[in-house]
Amino acid sequence: MDQEEYLKLAEKYMSGGCTPEEEALLKAYEDHIRLSDEDWDPAGGEPGEIYNELKSRLDNSVSRDVRPVRSVYFWMKIAAVLLIFLGANVLIKKMVSVRPARQETFSKPPVASIVPGGNNAYLTLSDGVKIPLNDRQNGTVTTEQGINIDKTRDGLLVYHAGEGNEATGSNHYNTITTPAGGQYQVVLSDSTRVWLNAGSSLKFPVLFDQQSRQVEVTGEAYFEVSGDKKRPFIVKTDKSEIVVLGTHFNVSAYQDDPVTTTTLLEGAVNVKHGAVSAILKPGQKSSVTADDPRITVEKADIQAAVAWKNGLFIFRDENIVSVMKKVARWYNVEVDYRGDVKNKSFGGTVSRFQNITEFLDILELAGEIQYKIEGRKVIIGK
């Protein structure tokens, strides 16, 4: 479904003319945008009330043989669309029809499809041997320190530590690395599970010692730490150190980002930055920079922080440069800017599992930008 078909179907739904199949299609459709507050016509009603009303109406109208909603994250995916549907005649027409037409400055010849990223990583063993994981079949990848390292299914690597497996003396370290356009999961020998975003790495001992559990992260990772009161779990980045006993949290520590953030979902963590430390509570986020000795603690946007793990992009009035940095990592592309466009901001929720042209079409519709693709370079202009 393209954007024009989407708009027509939204209007048809509002007039009560949709068939059950069309309603299901409308509910499942995930290409969406969120308009800025200035585009909202108060006559359309309060956005929150519209969201609740339409959610209820779609839940009640779609037949039961349609693929069921799998989790609350489905509604995260279509939340922006839901705000648009009931006000479609006001909001979308205002954006598409009333906005002055732009002169097309970018010609868009047909380009090869740039598909989204997927499960792709390589494992570096303690002896320096690199093993591409996407080329491996399920089963045992190798064995180190008596531990089987298994690929159990696409995108999951498991370190099986049986009874009697205890690290003594010098340990062996492995590193799992995701390239641009890759993601992966690993279950460490203590049963801690880690999700790695694109362009990230996790260095960890094959076996943890009896005093502590320490790993190193670059890029972005989400942790579900196995509880162990006797051995704290420590995550090191280039700017901070995070100490936990058992909790769920997200760390974003890309080397090309000036700020390292830690977002806590469950439990408690102690974030250290030089001589300063701060204990986070669930729902809080810490931020540190290399040139500032302070730790900033504030309320976190949990949905946005872990959106990547749930297959989504979520932007909250985010600058186009920040938006495209995330896009570049996931789609493995280079971004170039033409003209005065770096001050543009966007908000919305978009699936990470669509071709890049579909994603860029949404940005083009939502704001006064244009794009074209040359090979693996995306050019953003006015």
MOTATA-V778956 format. One line per field, one symbol per residue. ss: DSSP state (H for helix, E for strand, L for the rest). Layout:
ss->???
//
This chain:
ss->LLHHHHHHHHHHHHLLLLLHHHHHHHHHLLLLLLLLHHHLLHHHLLHHHHHHHHHHHHHHHLLLLLLLLLLHHHHHHHHHHHHHHLLHHHHHHHHHHHLLLLLLLLLLLLLLLLLLLEELLEEELLLLLEEELLLLLLEEEEEELLEEEEEEELLEEEEELLLLLLLLLLLLEEEEEELLLEEEEEELLLLLEEEELLLEEEEEELLLLLLLEEEEEEEEEEEELLLLLLLLEEEELLLLEEEELLLEEEEEELLLLLEEEEEEEELLEEEEELLEEEEELLLEEEEEELLEEEEEEEELLHHHHLLHHHLEEEEEEEEHHHHHHHHHHHHLLEEEELLLLLLLEEEEEEELLLLHHHHHHHHHHHLLLEEEEELLEEEEEL
//
